[in-house]
Amino acid sequence: MMIEKGQPYYIKAKKKNYLIFSVVEFGVVAALVLIGYLRTGSRLNLMTVFAVVGCLPAAKMLVEYITMAPYQSIEAIRYYDVEQKTRLLTKAYDLVLTGNDKVMHIDAVVISGHTVCGYTSNPKTDEAETARYIKDMLEKNQIEKVTVKIFHDYTAFLSRAEGMNNIATVENPDTGKKEQKIRQLILATAM
């Protein structure tokens, strides 16, 4: 089963794929250089040109791996807590948002109506800057008047998410399409 962006354990699966592809692609590059050298006795041959061109996708995979390497997937117990307490909300997990200047890690995001609430376990992720980035990105895509709050404190996030779920139970507005659009826009900025 392929894990898609926004699902739990996405970061773990992507890091594994990036590492495997990097090793295989650099192995192919090394094999091309070796074959060209053994056949011609010189490194100045057509196989070396193919190897140099083959370095581009291999380097791209390695850069993707290095970018995601510091981040971890959401812990299983926290994933199950969020799932149990937010059954009516739209959710996304394991996000590495790429902004102009920074890379921001978010473990979980819950969306209800005009409210986006997120949790990050990474102490290097600036809560206010990440919230501002998401809000600005949504406004650029004509989704305005959205409240975005990012938490480092898991308990505060979970209680806020549970409260959002309780409100969704009582109000029961038909905001599913808007919530899915918000989720898709957030996933579009994530690696």
Secondary structure, 3 states (H helix, E strand, C coil): CCCCCCCCCHHHHHHHHHHHHHHHHHHHHHHHHHHHHHHHCCCCCHHHHHHHHHHHHHHHHHHHHHHHCCCCCCCHHHHHHHHHHCCCCEEEEEEEEECCCCEEEEEEEEEECCEEEEECCCCCCCHHHHHHHHHHHHHHCCCCCCEEEEECCHHHHHHHHHHHHHHHHHHCCCCHHHHHHHHHHHHHHEC
